[in-house]
């Protein structure tokens, strides 16, 4: 494999001088970072919540059923 430059090949073929690709990647990185931050905040909020025990639907419905009097 010959990696030496020829006489006219001193510069790259294409150079993006506008910076559009770099700006796009920067914006994409900011978006991903904000999405990760939002997810971390939601996880933190869920850890700060109640004990994590949901009310038992069977006992809740049976208590409501017992409170109704049948004639």
mmCIF file of the N, C-alpha and C atoms, coordinates in Angstrom:
data_MODEL
# 
_entry.id   MODEL 
# 
loop_
_atom_site.group_PDB 
_atom_site.id 
_atom_site.type_symbol 
_atom_site.label_atom_id 
_atom_site.label_alt_id 
_atom_site.label_comp_id 
_atom_site.label_asym_id 
_atom_site.label_entity_id 
_atom_site.label_seq_id 
_atom_site.pdbx_PDB_ins_code 
_atom_site.Cartn_x 
_atom_site.Cartn_y 
_atom_site.Cartn_z 
_atom_site.occupancy 
_atom_site.B_iso_or_equiv 
_atom_site.pdbx_formal_charge 
_atom_site.auth_seq_id 
_atom_site.auth_comp_id 
_atom_site.auth_asym_id 
_atom_site.auth_atom_id 
_atom_site.pdbx_PDB_model_num 
ATOM 1   N N  . UNK A 1 1  ? 0.847   -1.171 0.000  1.00 0.00 ? 1  UNK A N  1 
ATOM 2   C CA . UNK A 1 1  ? 0.000   0.000  0.000  1.00 0.00 ? 1  UNK A CA 1 
ATOM 3   C C  . UNK A 1 1  ? 0.899   1.243  0.000  1.00 0.00 ? 1  UNK A C  1 
ATOM 4   N N  . UNK A 1 2  ? 0.752   2.072  -0.986 1.00 0.00 ? 2  UNK A N  1 
ATOM 5   C CA . UNK A 1 2  ? 1.587   3.249  -1.156 1.00 0.00 ? 2  UNK A CA 1 
ATOM 6   C C  . UNK A 1 2  ? 0.853   4.470  -0.590 1.00 0.00 ? 2  UNK A C  1 
ATOM 7   N N  . UNK A 1 3  ? 1.362   5.034  0.508  1.00 0.00 ? 3  UNK A N  1 
ATOM 8   C CA . UNK A 1 3  ? 0.702   6.163  1.161  1.00 0.00 ? 3  UNK A CA 1 
ATOM 9   C C  . UNK A 1 3  ? 1.391   7.496  0.880  1.00 0.00 ? 3  UNK A C  1 
ATOM 10  N N  . UNK A 1 4  ? 2.361   7.508  0.025  1.00 0.00 ? 4  UNK A N  1 
ATOM 11  C CA . UNK A 1 4  ? 3.055   8.756  -0.277 1.00 0.00 ? 4  UNK A CA 1 
ATOM 12  C C  . UNK A 1 4  ? 2.201   9.627  -1.180 1.00 0.00 ? 4  UNK A C  1 
ATOM 13  N N  . UNK A 1 5  ? 2.296   10.945 -0.963 1.00 0.00 ? 5  UNK A N  1 
ATOM 14  C CA . UNK A 1 5  ? 1.532   11.895 -1.757 1.00 0.00 ? 5  UNK A CA 1 
ATOM 15  C C  . UNK A 1 5  ? 2.231   12.150 -3.083 1.00 0.00 ? 5  UNK A C  1 
ATOM 16  N N  . UNK A 1 6  ? 1.435   12.305 -4.097 1.00 0.00 ? 6  UNK A N  1 
ATOM 17  C CA . UNK A 1 6  ? 1.985   12.684 -5.394 1.00 0.00 ? 6  UNK A CA 1 
ATOM 18  C C  . UNK A 1 6  ? 2.188   14.191 -5.423 1.00 0.00 ? 6  UNK A C  1 
ATOM 19  N N  . UNK A 1 7  ? 2.722   14.693 -6.468 1.00 0.00 ? 7  UNK A N  1 
ATOM 20  C CA . UNK A 1 7  ? 3.075   16.108 -6.562 1.00 0.00 ? 7  UNK A CA 1 
ATOM 21  C C  . UNK A 1 7  ? 1.863   17.033 -6.395 1.00 0.00 ? 7  UNK A C  1 
ATOM 22  N N  . UNK A 1 8  ? 0.692   16.734 -6.969 1.00 0.00 ? 8  UNK A N  1 
ATOM 23  C CA . UNK A 1 8  ? -0.459  17.628 -6.901 1.00 0.00 ? 8  UNK A CA 1 
ATOM 24  C C  . UNK A 1 8  ? -1.434  17.307 -5.785 1.00 0.00 ? 8  UNK A C  1 
ATOM 25  N N  . UNK A 1 9  ? -1.170  16.293 -4.965 1.00 0.00 ? 9  UNK A N  1 
ATOM 26  C CA . UNK A 1 9  ? -2.111  15.832 -3.938 1.00 0.00 ? 9  UNK A CA 1 
ATOM 27  C C  . UNK A 1 9  ? -1.731  16.323 -2.543 1.00 0.00 ? 9  UNK A C  1 
ATOM 28  N N  . UNK A 1 10 ? -1.430  17.585 -2.391 1.00 0.00 ? 10 UNK A N  1 
ATOM 29  C CA . UNK A 1 10 ? -1.008  18.092 -1.092 1.00 0.00 ? 10 UNK A CA 1 
ATOM 30  C C  . UNK A 1 10 ? -2.194  18.461 -0.195 1.00 0.00 ? 10 UNK A C  1 
ATOM 31  N N  . UNK A 1 11 ? -3.375  18.685 -0.752 1.00 0.00 ? 11 UNK A N  1 
ATOM 32  C CA . UNK A 1 11 ? -4.549  19.094 0.018  1.00 0.00 ? 11 UNK A CA 1 
ATOM 33  C C  . UNK A 1 11 ? -5.635  18.026 -0.109 1.00 0.00 ? 11 UNK A C  1 
ATOM 34  N N  . UNK A 1 12 ? -6.495  17.914 0.907  1.00 0.00 ? 12 UNK A N  1 
ATOM 35  C CA . UNK A 1 12 ? -7.602  16.964 0.793  1.00 0.00 ? 12 UNK A CA 1 
ATOM 36  C C  . UNK A 1 12 ? -8.517  17.329 -0.376 1.00 0.00 ? 12 UNK A C  1 
ATOM 37  N N  . UNK A 1 13 ? -9.246  16.344 -0.845 1.00 0.00 ? 13 UNK A N  1 
ATOM 38  C CA . UNK A 1 13 ? -10.136 16.565 -1.980 1.00 0.00 ? 13 UNK A CA 1 
ATOM 39  C C  . UNK A 1 13 ? -11.298 17.462 -1.589 1.00 0.00 ? 13 UNK A C  1 
ATOM 40  N N  . UNK A 1 14 ? -11.852 17.247 -0.385 1.00 0.00 ? 14 UNK A N  1 
ATOM 41  C CA . UNK A 1 14 ? -13.022 18.021 0.033  1.00 0.00 ? 14 UNK A CA 1 
ATOM 42  C C  . UNK A 1 14 ? -12.833 18.486 1.471  1.00 0.00 ? 14 UNK A C  1 
ATOM 43  N N  . UNK A 1 15 ? -13.012 19.746 1.694  1.00 0.00 ? 15 UNK A N  1 
ATOM 44  C CA . UNK A 1 15 ? -12.962 20.309 3.039  1.00 0.00 ? 15 UNK A CA 1 
ATOM 45  C C  . UNK A 1 15 ? -14.231 21.121 3.244  1.00 0.00 ? 15 UNK A C  1 
ATOM 46  N N  . UNK A 1 16 ? -15.020 20.734 4.266  1.00 0.00 ? 16 UNK A N  1 
ATOM 47  C CA . UNK A 1 16 ? -16.263 21.450 4.553  1.00 0.00 ? 16 UNK A CA 1 
ATOM 48  C C  . UNK A 1 16 ? -15.932 22.682 5.383  1.00 0.00 ? 16 UNK A C  1 
ATOM 49  N N  . UNK A 1 17 ? -15.832 23.809 4.762  1.00 0.00 ? 17 UNK A N  1 
ATOM 50  C CA . UNK A 1 17 ? -15.469 25.024 5.485  1.00 0.00 ? 17 UNK A CA 1 
ATOM 51  C C  . UNK A 1 17 ? -16.667 25.716 6.124  1.00 0.00 ? 17 UNK A C  1 
ATOM 52  N N  . UNK A 1 18 ? -17.880 25.296 5.774  1.00 0.00 ? 18 UNK A N  1 
ATOM 53  C CA . UNK A 1 18 ? -19.062 25.965 6.323  1.00 0.00 ? 18 UNK A CA 1 
ATOM 54  C C  . UNK A 1 18 ? -19.318 25.569 7.776  1.00 0.00 ? 18 UNK A C  1 
ATOM 55  N N  . UNK A 1 19 ? -18.885 24.396 8.202  1.00 0.00 ? 19 UNK A N  1 
ATOM 56  C CA . UNK A 1 19 ? -19.120 23.934 9.567  1.00 0.00 ? 19 UNK A CA 1 
ATOM 57  C C  . UNK A 1 19 ? -20.522 23.401 9.782  1.00 0.00 ? 19 UNK A C  1 
ATOM 58  N N  . UNK A 1 20 ? -21.240 23.148 8.709  1.00 0.00 ? 20 UNK A N  1 
ATOM 59  C CA . UNK A 1 20 ? -22.624 22.683 8.830  1.00 0.00 ? 20 UNK A CA 1 
ATOM 60  C C  . UNK A 1 20 ? -22.692 21.311 9.489  1.00 0.00 ? 20 UNK A C  1 
ATOM 61  N N  . UNK A 1 21 ? -21.780 20.416 9.118  1.00 0.00 ? 21 UNK A N  1 
ATOM 62  C CA . UNK A 1 21 ? -21.789 19.075 9.692  1.00 0.00 ? 21 UNK A CA 1 
ATOM 63  C C  . UNK A 1 21 ? -21.441 19.129 11.175 1.00 0.00 ? 21 UNK A C  1 
ATOM 64  N N  . UNK A 1 22 ? -20.480 19.953 11.531 1.00 0.00 ? 22 UNK A N  1 
ATOM 65  C CA . UNK A 1 22 ? -20.101 20.082 12.938 1.00 0.00 ? 22 UNK A CA 1 
ATOM 66  C C  . UNK A 1 22 ? -21.261 20.665 13.749 1.00 0.00 ? 22 UNK A C  1 
ATOM 67  N N  . UNK A 1 23 ? -21.953 21.633 13.200 1.00 0.00 ? 23 UNK A N  1 
ATOM 68  C CA . UNK A 1 23 ? -23.098 22.220 13.900 1.00 0.00 ? 23 UNK A CA 1 
ATOM 69  C C  . UNK A 1 23 ? -24.213 21.198 14.063 1.00 0.00 ? 23 UNK A C  1 
ATOM 70  N N  . UNK A 1 24 ? -24.452 20.385 13.040 1.00 0.00 ? 24 UNK A N  1 
ATOM 71  C CA . UNK A 1 24 ? -25.486 19.358 13.120 1.00 0.00 ? 24 UNK A CA 1 
ATOM 72  C C  . UNK A 1 24 ? -25.144 18.332 14.194 1.00 0.00 ? 24 UNK A C  1 
ATOM 73  N N  . UNK A 1 25 ? -23.888 17.891 14.248 1.00 0.00 ? 25 UNK A N  1 
ATOM 74  C CA . UNK A 1 25 ? -23.492 16.930 15.262 1.00 0.00 ? 25 UNK A CA 1 
ATOM 75  C C  . UNK A 1 25 ? -23.539 17.543 16.662 1.00 0.00 ? 25 UNK A C  1 
ATOM 76  N N  . UNK A 1 26 ? -23.188 18.819 16.784 1.00 0.00 ? 26 UNK A N  1 
ATOM 77  C CA . UNK A 1 26 ? -23.269 19.497 18.072 1.00 0.00 ? 26 UNK A CA 1 
ATOM 78  C C  . UNK A 1 26 ? -24.719 19.567 18.543 1.00 0.00 ? 26 UNK A C  1 
ATOM 79  N N  . UNK A 1 27 ? -25.637 19.927 17.646 1.00 0.00 ? 27 UNK A N  1 
ATOM 80  C CA . UNK A 1 27 ? -27.054 20.020 18.003 1.00 0.00 ? 27 UNK A CA 1 
ATOM 81  C C  . UNK A 1 27 ? -27.615 18.649 18.358 1.00 0.00 ? 27 UNK A C  1 
ATOM 82  N N  . UNK A 1 28 ? -27.209 17.625 17.629 1.00 0.00 ? 28 UNK A N  1 
ATOM 83  C CA . UNK A 1 28 ? -27.662 16.269 17.933 1.00 0.00 ? 28 UNK A CA 1 
ATOM 84  C C  . UNK A 1 28 ? -27.141 15.830 19.301 1.00 0.00 ? 28 UNK A C  1 
ATOM 85  N N  . UNK A 1 29 ? -25.908 16.168 19.619 1.00 0.00 ? 29 UNK A N  1 
ATOM 86  C CA . UNK A 1 29 ? -25.346 15.836 20.921 1.00 0.00 ? 29 UNK A CA 1 
ATOM 87  C C  . UNK A 1 29 ? -26.067 16.541 22.058 1.00 0.00 ? 29 UNK A C  1 
ATOM 88  N N  . UNK A 1 30 ? -26.421 17.805 21.847 1.00 0.00 ? 30 UNK A N  1 
ATOM 89  C CA . UNK A 1 30 ? -27.184 18.541 22.866 1.00 0.00 ? 30 UNK A CA 1 
ATOM 90  C C  . UNK A 1 30 ? -28.555 17.906 23.069 1.00 0.00 ? 30 UNK A C  1 
ATOM 91  N N  . UNK A 1 31 ? -29.208 17.514 21.989 1.00 0.00 ? 31 UNK A N  1 
ATOM 92  C CA . UNK A 1 31 ? -30.522 16.876 22.081 1.00 0.00 ? 31 UNK A CA 1 
ATOM 93  C C  . UNK A 1 31 ? -30.441 15.563 22.857 1.00 0.00 ? 31 UNK A C  1 
ATOM 94  N N  . UNK A 1 32 ? -29.449 14.746 22.567 1.00 0.00 ? 32 UNK A N  1 
ATOM 95  C CA . UNK A 1 32 ? -29.290 13.470 23.274 1.00 0.00 ? 32 UNK A CA 1 
ATOM 96  C C  . UNK A 1 32 ? -28.976 13.720 24.750 1.00 0.00 ? 32 UNK A C  1 
ATOM 97  N N  . UNK A 1 33 ? -28.141 14.713 25.025 1.00 0.00 ? 33 UNK A N  1 
ATOM 98  C CA . UNK A 1 33 ? -27.807 15.038 26.413 1.00 0.00 ? 33 UNK A CA 1 
ATOM 99  C C  . UNK A 1 33 ? -29.046 15.498 27.183 1.00 0.00 ? 33 UNK A C  1 
ATOM 100 N N  . UNK A 1 34 ? -29.885 16.324 26.561 1.00 0.00 ? 34 UNK A N  1 
ATOM 101 C CA . UNK A 1 34 ? -31.108 16.778 27.230 1.00 0.00 ? 34 UNK A CA 1 
ATOM 102 C C  . UNK A 1 34 ? -32.089 15.630 27.448 1.00 0.00 ? 34 UNK A C  1 
ATOM 103 N N  . UNK A 1 35 ? -32.175 14.716 26.492 1.00 0.00 ? 35 UNK A N  1 
ATOM 104 C CA . UNK A 1 35 ? -33.049 13.553 26.660 1.00 0.00 ? 35 UNK A CA 1 
ATOM 105 C C  . UNK A 1 35 ? -32.563 12.683 27.817 1.00 0.00 ? 35 UNK A C  1 
ATOM 106 N N  . UNK A 1 36 ? -31.256 12.487 27.931 1.00 0.00 ? 36 UNK A N  1 
ATOM 107 C CA . UNK A 1 36 ? -30.704 11.707 29.037 1.00 0.00 ? 36 UNK A CA 1 
ATOM 108 C C  . UNK A 1 36 ? -30.928 12.414 30.371 1.00 0.00 ? 36 UNK A C  1 
ATOM 109 N N  . UNK A 1 37 ? -30.782 13.717 30.385 1.00 0.00 ? 37 UNK A N  1 
ATOM 110 C CA . UNK A 1 37 ? -31.015 14.483 31.613 1.00 0.00 ? 37 UNK A CA 1 
ATOM 111 C C  . UNK A 1 37 ? -32.479 14.381 32.046 1.00 0.00 ? 37 UNK A C  1 
ATOM 112 N N  . UNK A 1 38 ? -33.398 14.494 31.095 1.00 0.00 ? 38 UNK A N  1 
ATOM 113 C CA . UNK A 1 38 ? -34.820 14.377 31.425 1.00 0.00 ? 38 UNK A CA 1 
ATOM 114 C C  . UNK A 1 38 ? -35.140 12.991 31.980 1.00 0.00 ? 38 UNK A C  1 
ATOM 115 N N  . UNK A 1 39 ? -34.539 11.955 31.381 1.00 0.00 ? 39 UNK A N  1 
ATOM 116 C CA . UNK A 1 39 ? -34.761 10.598 31.874 1.00 0.00 ? 39 UNK A CA 1 
ATOM 117 C C  . UNK A 1 39 ? -34.202 10.444 33.285 1.00 0.00 ? 39 UNK A C  1 
ATOM 118 N N  . UNK A 1 40 ? -33.031 11.000 33.542 1.00 0.00 ? 40 UNK A N  1 
ATOM 119 C CA . UNK A 1 40 ? -32.441 10.910 34.880 1.00 0.00 ? 40 UNK A CA 1 
ATOM 120 C C  . UNK A 1 40 ? -33.295 11.652 35.904 1.00 0.00 ? 40 UNK A C  1 
ATOM 121 N N  . UNK A 1 41 ? -33.862 12.778 35.524 1.00 0.00 ? 41 UNK A N  1 
ATOM 122 C CA . UNK A 1 41 ? -34.747 13.517 36.433 1.00 0.00 ? 41 UNK A CA 1 
ATOM 123 C C  . UNK A 1 41 ? -35.995 12.687 36.741 1.00 0.00 ? 41 UNK A C  1 
ATOM 124 N N  . UNK A 1 42 ? -36.559 12.045 35.742 1.00 0.00 ? 42 UNK A N  1 
ATOM 125 C CA . UNK A 1 42 ? -37.738 11.204 35.983 1.00 0.00 ? 42 UNK A CA 1 
ATOM 126 C C  . UNK A 1 42 ? -37.412 10.026 36.892 1.00 0.00 ? 42 UNK A C  1 
ATOM 127 N N  . UNK A 1 43 ? -36.257 9.429  36.699 1.00 0.00 ? 43 UNK A N  1 
ATOM 128 C CA . UNK A 1 43 ? -35.856 8.328  37.579 1.00 0.00 ? 43 UNK A CA 1 
ATOM 129 C C  . UNK A 1 43 ? -35.666 8.851  39.004 1.00 0.00 ? 43 UNK A C  1 
ATOM 130 N N  . UNK A 1 44 ? -35.053 10.017 39.152 1.00 0.00 ? 44 UNK A N  1 
ATOM 131 C CA . UNK A 1 44 ? -34.873 10.604 40.480 1.00 0.00 ? 44 UNK A CA 1 
ATOM 132 C C  . UNK A 1 44 ? -36.184 10.910 41.153 1.00 0.00 ? 44 UNK A C  1 
ATOM 133 N N  . UNK A 1 45 ? -37.133 11.442 40.408 1.00 0.00 ? 45 UNK A N  1 
ATOM 134 C CA . UNK A 1 45 ? -38.454 11.733 40.974 1.00 0.00 ? 45 UNK A CA 1 
ATOM 135 C C  . UNK A 1 45 ? -39.153 10.451 41.394 1.00 0.00 ? 45 UNK A C  1 
ATOM 136 N N  . UNK A 1 46 ? -38.994 9.402  40.598 1.00 0.00 ? 46 UNK A N  1 
ATOM 137 C CA . UNK A 1 46 ? -39.651 8.142  40.963 1.00 0.00 ? 46 UNK A CA 1 
ATOM 138 C C  . UNK A 1 46 ? -39.048 7.549  42.233 1.00 0.00 ? 46 UNK A C  1 
ATOM 139 N N  . UNK A 1 47 ? -37.758 7.761  42.488 1.00 0.00 ? 47 UNK A N  1 
ATOM 140 C CA . UNK A 1 47 ? -37.148 7.269  43.723 1.00 0.00 ? 47 UNK A CA 1 
ATOM 141 C C  . UNK A 1 47 ? -37.571 8.099  44.928 1.00 0.00 ? 47 UNK A C  1 
ATOM 142 N N  . UNK A 1 48 ? -37.949 9.338  44.733 1.00 0.00 ? 48 UNK A N  1 
ATOM 143 C CA . UNK A 1 48 ? -38.353 10.188 45.843 1.00 0.00 ? 48 UNK A CA 1 
ATOM 144 C C  . UNK A 1 48 ? -39.833 10.044 46.169 1.00 0.00 ? 48 UNK A C  1 
ATOM 145 N N  . UNK A 1 49 ? -40.534 9.233  45.425 1.00 0.00 ? 49 UNK A N  1 
ATOM 146 C CA . UNK A 1 49 ? -41.977 9.093  45.615 1.00 0.00 ? 49 UNK A CA 1 
ATOM 147 C C  . UNK A 1 49 ? -42.329 8.321  46.867 1.00 0.00 ? 49 UNK A C  1 
ATOM 148 N N  . UNK A 1 50 ? -43.543 7.845  46.911 1.00 0.00 ? 50 UNK A N  1 
ATOM 149 C CA . UNK A 1 50 ? -44.071 7.107  48.056 1.00 0.00 ? 50 UNK A CA 1 
ATOM 150 C C  . UNK A 1 50 ? -43.335 5.781  48.201 1.00 0.00 ? 50 UNK A C  1 
ATOM 151 N N  . UNK A 1 51 ? -43.819 4.937  49.077 1.00 0.00 ? 51 UNK A N  1 
ATOM 152 C CA . UNK A 1 51 ? -43.147 3.678  49.389 1.00 0.00 ? 51 UNK A CA 1 
ATOM 153 C C  . UNK A 1 51 ? -43.135 2.713  48.206 1.00 0.00 ? 51 UNK A C  1 
ATOM 154 N N  . UNK A 1 52 ? -43.896 2.960  47.191 1.00 0.00 ? 52 UNK A N  1 
ATOM 155 C CA . UNK A 1 52 ? -43.911 2.085  46.034 1.00 0.00 ? 52 UNK A CA 1 
ATOM 156 C C  . UNK A 1 52 ? -44.982 1.017  46.093 1.00 0.00 ? 52 UNK A C  1 
ATOM 157 N N  . UNK A 1 53 ? -45.715 0.981  47.173 1.00 0.00 ? 53 UNK A N  1 
ATOM 158 C CA . UNK A 1 53 ? -46.781 -0.014 47.285 1.00 0.00 ? 53 UNK A CA 1 
ATOM 159 C C  . UNK A 1 53 ? -48.073 0.580  46.764 1.00 0.00 ? 53 UNK A C  1 
ATOM 160 N N  . UNK A 1 54 ? -48.601 -0.024 45.768 1.00 0.00 ? 54 UNK A N  1 
ATOM 161 C CA . UNK A 1 54 ? -49.895 0.398  45.246 1.00 0.00 ? 54 UNK A CA 1 
ATOM 162 C C  . UNK A 1 54 ? -50.987 -0.217 46.117 1.00 0.00 ? 54 UNK A C  1 
ATOM 163 N N  . UNK A 1 55 ? -52.117 0.441  46.216 1.00 0.00 ? 55 UNK A N  1 
ATOM 164 C CA . UNK A 1 55 ? -53.207 -0.164 46.993 1.00 0.00 ? 55 UNK A CA 1 
ATOM 165 C C  . UNK A 1 55 ? -53.672 -1.458 46.322 1.00 0.00 ? 55 UNK A C  1 
ATOM 166 N N  . UNK A 1 56 ? -53.981 -2.413 47.144 1.00 0.00 ? 56 UNK A N  1 
ATOM 167 C CA . UNK A 1 56 ? -54.420 -3.712 46.630 1.00 0.00 ? 56 UNK A CA 1 
ATOM 168 C C  . UNK A 1 56 ? -55.817 -3.561 46.040 1.00 0.00 ? 56 UNK A C  1 
ATOM 169 N N  . UNK A 1 57 ? -55.985 -3.814 44.750 1.00 0.00 ? 57 UNK A N  1 
ATOM 170 C CA . UNK A 1 57 ? -57.308 -3.612 44.145 1.00 0.00 ? 57 UNK A CA 1 
ATOM 171 C C  . UNK A 1 57 ? -58.363 -4.567 44.689 1.00 0.00 ? 57 UNK A C  1 
ATOM 172 N N  . UNK A 1 58 ? -57.958 -5.737 45.136 1.00 0.00 ? 58 UNK A N  1 
ATOM 173 C CA . UNK A 1 58 ? -58.934 -6.698 45.659 1.00 0.00 ? 58 UNK A CA 1 
ATOM 174 C C  . UNK A 1 58 ? -59.467 -6.205 47.000 1.00 0.00 ? 58 UNK A C  1 
ATOM 175 N N  . UNK A 1 59 ? -58.594 -5.767 47.890 1.00 0.00 ? 59 UNK A N  1 
ATOM 176 C CA . UNK A 1 59 ? -59.062 -5.327 49.204 1.00 0.00 ? 59 UNK A CA 1 
ATOM 177 C C  . UNK A 1 59 ? -59.823 -4.001 49.084 1.00 0.00 ? 59 UNK A C  1 
ATOM 178 N N  . UNK A 1 60 ? -59.421 -3.147 48.164 1.00 0.00 ? 60 UNK A N  1 
ATOM 179 C CA . UNK A 1 60 ? -60.132 -1.881 47.987 1.00 0.00 ? 60 UNK A CA 1 
ATOM 180 C C  . UNK A 1 60 ? -61.539 -2.124 47.456 1.00 0.00 ? 60 UNK A C  1 
ATOM 181 N N  . UNK A 1 61 ? -61.674 -3.018 46.507 1.00 0.00 ? 61 UNK A N  1 
ATOM 182 C CA . UNK A 1 61 ? -63.011 -3.275 45.958 1.00 0.00 ? 61 UNK A CA 1 
ATOM 183 C C  . UNK A 1 61 ? -63.857 -4.058 46.947 1.00 0.00 ? 61 UNK A C  1 
ATOM 184 N N  . UNK A 1 62 ? -63.250 -4.929 47.716 1.00 0.00 ? 62 UNK A N  1 
ATOM 185 C CA . UNK A 1 62 ? -64.050 -5.689 48.700 1.00 0.00 ? 62 UNK A CA 1 
ATOM 186 C C  . UNK A 1 62 ? -64.514 -4.781 49.830 1.00 0.00 ? 62 UNK A C  1 
ATOM 187 N N  . UNK A 1 63 ? -63.699 -3.773 50.202 1.00 0.00 ? 63 UNK A N  1 
ATOM 188 C CA . UNK A 1 63 ? -64.123 -2.825 51.230 1.00 0.00 ? 63 UNK A CA 1 
ATOM 189 C C  . UNK A 1 63 ? -65.282 -1.994 50.729 1.00 0.00 ? 63 UNK A C  1 
ATOM 190 N N  . UNK A 1 64 ? -65.244 -1.603 49.468 1.00 0.00 ? 64 UNK A N  1 
ATOM 191 C CA . UNK A 1 64 ? -66.347 -0.845 48.904 1.00 0.00 ? 64 UNK A CA 1 
ATOM 192 C C  . UNK A 1 64 ? -67.581 -1.729 48.779 1.00 0.00 ? 64 UNK A C  1 
ATOM 193 N N  . UNK A 1 65 ? -67.363 -2.985 48.488 1.00 0.00 ? 65 UNK A N  1 
ATOM 194 C CA . UNK A 1 65 ? -68.488 -3.906 48.365 1.00 0.00 ? 65 UNK A CA 1 
ATOM 195 C C  . UNK A 1 65 ? -69.138 -4.157 49.728 1.00 0.00 ? 65 UNK A C  1 
ATOM 196 N N  . UNK A 1 66 ? -68.332 -4.219 50.788 1.00 0.00 ? 66 UNK A N  1 
ATOM 197 C CA . UNK A 1 66 ? -68.900 -4.443 52.117 1.00 0.00 ? 66 UNK A CA 1 
ATOM 198 C C  . UNK A 1 66 ? -69.661 -3.240 52.628 1.00 0.00 ? 66 UNK A C  1 
ATOM 199 N N  . UNK A 1 67 ? -69.311 -2.029 52.146 1.00 0.00 ? 67 UNK A N  1 
ATOM 200 C CA . UNK A 1 67 ? -69.988 -0.842 52.647 1.00 0.00 ? 67 UNK A CA 1 
ATOM 201 C C  . UNK A 1 67 ? -71.390 -0.688 52.050 1.00 0.00 ? 67 UNK A C  1 
ATOM 202 N N  . UNK A 1 68 ? -71.679 -1.387 50.982 1.00 0.00 ? 68 UNK A N  1 
ATOM 203 C CA . UNK A 1 68 ? -73.015 -1.318 50.365 1.00 0.00 ? 68 UNK A CA 1 
ATOM 204 C C  . UNK A 1 68 ? -73.918 -2.291 51.091 1.00 0.00 ? 68 UNK A C  1 
ATOM 205 N N  . UNK A 1 69 ? -75.025 -1.782 51.584 1.00 0.00 ? 69 UNK A N  1 
ATOM 206 C CA . UNK A 1 69 ? -75.960 -2.679 52.293 1.00 0.00 ? 69 UNK A CA 1 
ATOM 207 C C  . UNK A 1 69 ? -77.021 -3.174 51.312 1.00 0.00 ? 69 UNK A C  1 
ATOM 208 N N  . UNK A 1 70 ? -77.259 -4.454 51.380 1.00 0.00 ? 70 UNK A N  1 
ATOM 209 C CA . UNK A 1 70 ? -78.271 -5.057 50.512 1.00 0.00 ? 70 UNK A CA 1 
ATOM 210 C C  . UNK A 1 70 ? -79.532 -5.251 51.351 1.00 0.00 ? 70 UNK A C  1 
ATOM 211 N N  . UNK A 1 71 ? -80.670 -4.781 50.863 1.00 0.00 ? 71 UNK A N  1 
ATOM 212 C CA . UNK A 1 71 ? -81.911 -4.930 51.668 1.00 0.00 ? 71 UNK A CA 1 
ATOM 213 C C  . UNK A 1 71 ? -82.406 -6.356 51.741 1.00 0.00 ? 71 UNK A C  1 
# 
